[in-house]
Amino acid sequence: MNGFTFDTGFFLHEIIVGTRFVPVVLLLSLAPLLAGLGLGLLVAIARVLKLPVLSQLFAVLVVVIRGIPVVLILTISYLFTNLGFGPLAATLGLNAGSSGISYTVVAVFGLSLSATAYLSEALRSALESVQAGQFEAARSVGLSPAQMFRRVIIPQALPVAIPLIGNNLISLIKGSSVASVITVVEIMGGTLLEATRSYQFLEAYLAAAVVYWALGFATERLTALAESHVAKY
Amino acid sequence: MLRIQGLHKAFGKHEVLKGIDLRVEKGEVLVLLGPSGSGKTTLLRCINFLERADRGSLALGGPELYLRHARKRDILAIQRRTAMVFQSFNLFKNMSALENVMEGLVTARKVPRTEAEATSRHFLDKVGLLDRCDAFPPQLSGGQQQRVGIARALALNPEVILFDEPTSALDPERVGEVLGVMRQLADEGQTMIVVTHEMAFARDIADRVIFMDDGLFVEEGRPLDVFTRPREERTRQFLKRVLLEEYTI
């Protein structure tokens, strides 16, 4: 043994440090969640309706985006903003540089891209859980496609979708830690920054784990609550 | 009133309808008979544009429409003149019986809610389910669900109601209540095209029966003539099989 000691005081201090970065993590996970729900729903509907061209295009995009690790999506976005944005803006005749762009925005963009791909698949499976006869009945009483989804299909898909959305949110919360690779300081980065001064990494990582776990637990409870408030069909 | 000419429909390489010509007069009750896979259901679905026919034309209280090139507006006009009653009822599961009947009126046709509700209550009463108007589909028996399905079709005031095996998914003791409602509609002069295996219904209610096989009309005529003196061998074989089943119970 080399005289290992666990510094409880530092551990508790790190939990407080980590908690200070909860708003950043919420931004990095809730913004992609909302973007993913909005865009993912459009993608899912296009694919459920088998719209020509769009459904095939979206299917390919989803496969491509899901096939790339999120950390790569973020670093590519980061490098593109750093290296590619200035010249691109110049060729478009815009007077804009990459220095004005916050890396938090880049992280939100990259995470949203990934969230859209995953959520579109979750929402598609929820929409496809509704029986084909419901679609046909909606059309037979004269509902337009938009009315059909709003009035009949989405209400019936919701109880299936909520647990899937909750799962995705937990993944997004944990996945937001990769934003640290493009210098966005969140729970991981924030607690580690303090630890490098005293080399007390175990305390720092454990504290970060506790904060993430608390967020995940809260998400699970909220999902369960939402589930119990939605009628099942 | 309804006229179809040269209707063809294929799914991939499999040709399901091979050139259907059909006229239906106002107030007529037409029963389509035939073995499964003969194209009866597909014909109904083409009339309601749940399937798009490959060739042929259709006229229903308006100009003749070439099915292949029909535009959205024309399709909508035809759909508004028809209503469908499904084999598996297909009531909206997230809505009560009353809301099911109101949905097409309120959401699609923008009828004011109070007016739509009065209309819907009237038709639920007609099918004998006014007292169940707040029930959701799972709380209703199959026969009750199908009667709500008929009320939902009636509320749209269609010129033709298309019945796609309306009693096939029902318990035998529930068939009578649905057929009773259909009999009443027929008496009131509602134009109906009915795909069914209920031979007694066809014999008693239909003005005309058409026997279909392999995507074509084989034989048509008044039910008594077709049932007792079929001209075609295929019709005879089919009737022998179906009637035997019916009477050996």
Boltz contact constraints between the chains, C-beta under 6 A:
constraints:
  - contact:
      token1: [A, 133]
      token2: [B, 88]
      max_distance: 6.0
  - contact:
      token1: [A, 133]
      token2: [B, 90]
      max_distance: 6.0
  - contact:
      token1: [A, 136]
      token2: [B, 50]
      max_distance: 6.0
  - contact:
      token1: [A, 137]
      token2: [B, 90]
      max_distance: 6.0
  - contact:
      token1: [A, 140]
      token2: [B, 84]
      max_distance: 6.0
  - contact:
      token1: [A, 141]
      token2: [B, 103]
      max_distance: 6.0
  - contact:
      token1: [A, 141]
      token2: [B, 104]
      max_distance: 6.0
  - contact:
      token1: [A, 142]
      token2: [B, 104]
      max_distance: 6.0
  - contact:
      token1: [A, 142]
      token2: [B, 108]
      max_distance: 6.0
  - contact:
      token1: [A, 143]
      token2: [B, 107]
      max_distance: 6.0
  - contact:
      token1: [A, 143]
      token2: [B, 108]
      max_distance: 6.0
  - contact:
      token1: [A, 147]
      token2: [B, 107]
      max_distance: 6.0
  - contact:
      token1: [A, 151]
      token2: [B, 107]
      max_distance: 6.0
  - contact:
      token1: [A, 152]
      token2: [B, 92]
      max_distance: 6.0
  - contact:
      token1: [A, 155]
      token2: [B, 94]
      max_distance: 6.0
  - contact:
      token1: [A, 156]
      token2: [B, 93]
      max_distance: 6.0
  - contact:
      token1: [A, 156]
      token2: [B, 94]
      max_distance: 6.0
  - contact:
      token1: [A, 233]
      token2: [B, 93]
      max_distance: 6.0
  - contact:
      token1: [A, 233]
      token2: [B, 94]
      max_distance: 6.0
